[in-house]
Amino acid sequence: MDADDINKIEEIFQRNINVMSETFDRNIGDMSERFEQTVKHQMGVLSEYFQHKLDIVAEGQQMLAEKLEMTRQELKTDIHSLDQRLTVVQAKLVKKLDAVVADLSAHRADTEAHHGVYRVKEGV
């Protein structure tokens, strides 16, 4: 082997190394792009998943707010009805109390009319 053969062998090795390097760079570039696309796709899927879950939470909050407002209206109606019934009961109690007071006054007047037998004293 002479110097010419060694130079030819070095050129062949250099070309093969260059071809392998280009192939490797191209493969790495392709893999990098595929990896980047896969990551973007997965991030998109996760983003949609989180958005869906967030929408469910927001919908649940809206339902709770509506239910709370319905309960509030029902309570207002019940309180108003109870207030009306208490007003009626109060009016009846006042009438009965007035009747008892009148009856007691009549009884007292009657007992004071009989000084010898009965006597009502104020405070003890």
HUDAWO-V80588 format. One record per run of one state. SS is the DSSP state (2 for helix, 1 for strand, 0 for the rest). FROM is the first residue (numbers start at 1). TO is the last residue. If there is no record, write none. Layout:
# HUDAWO-V80588
ss:SS from:FROM to:TO
ss:SS from:FROM to:TO
This chain:
# HUDAWO-V80588
ss:0 from:1 to:2
ss:2 from:3 to:113
ss:0 from:114 to:124
